[in-house]
Amino acid sequence: MIKQFYQGDVPILKGIKAPEGLEFKPLSEKGLIVMEGEMSGHHHRVQVKDRANLKDISFAQDENGYYLKVGSEAILTHPEHDTITLPQGIYFFGSQWEYNEIEDRKVID
């Protein structure tokens, strides 16, 4: 089952299947910025909860967003939102879109 939740304007899907052919790379010690605020300069960053588990987390990106494989716990941080703990699983981080009759556009953080 796919679960959906948010950290601010960043939608997060858990339990999604990553598309075939994506190349997953290990997460660096600095983590991964999955969304950067265009107005505030703040960012949503995935990090390891414990550096010993760094090797258990990898990511891939396509035109829709980021896919994250978490073998042990990771966290998603942002200066203006509560930290979210990401237990083991596969996650997708995308963007919210605003639809209207004239144009579709990404929601700006």
Rosetta blueprint (number, residue, H / E / L):
1 M L
2 I L
3 K E
4 Q E
5 F E
6 Y E
7 Q E
8 G L
9 D L
10 V E
11 P E
12 I E
13 L E
14 K E
15 G L
16 I L
17 K L
18 A L
19 P L
20 E L
21 G L
22 L L
23 E L
24 F L
25 K E
26 P E
27 L L
28 S L
29 E L
30 K L
31 G L
32 L E
33 I E
34 V E
35 M E
36 E E
37 G L
38 E L
39 M L
40 S L
41 G L
42 H L
43 H E
44 H E
45 R E
46 V E
47 Q E
48 V E
49 K L
50 D L
51 R H
52 A H
53 N H
54 L H
55 K H
56 D H
57 I E
58 S E
59 F E
60 A E
61 Q E
62 D E
63 E L
64 N L
65 G E
66 Y E
67 Y E
68 L E
69 K E
70 V E
71 G L
72 S L
73 E L
74 A E
75 I E
76 L E
77 T E
78 H E
79 P L
80 E L
81 H E
82 D E
83 T E
84 I E
85 T E
86 L E
87 P L
88 Q L
89 G E
90 I E
91 Y E
92 F E
93 F E
94 G L
95 S L
96 Q L
97 W E
98 E E
99 Y L
100 N L
101 E L
102 I L
103 E L
104 D L
105 R E
106 K E
107 V L
108 I L
109 D L
